[in-house]
Amino acid sequence: MVLVLALWTSGIAISGCSKSFWGGAGAAYEYKKKQQMDRLEEDFEQDRISREEYLDRKKEIEEGSIIY
């Protein structure tokens, strides 16, 4: 009985973390990275940050993203 309960509980947990959920979470994460990159590029074009700071921050964004 304990084994059946454990399997049933783990089945619910696994189905709760479906591919569509993680796909949506991943898309939201990448959208946030795109917004950061757009803001960074705008700051650089408007001379609000130096080229060195631009390159450093761009590298950080790229490392945390699968798209960039």
ABEGO torsion letter per residue (X at the ends): XAAAAAAAAAAAAAAABBAAAAAAAAAAAAAAAAAAAAAAAAAAAAGABBAAAAAAAAAAAAAABAAX
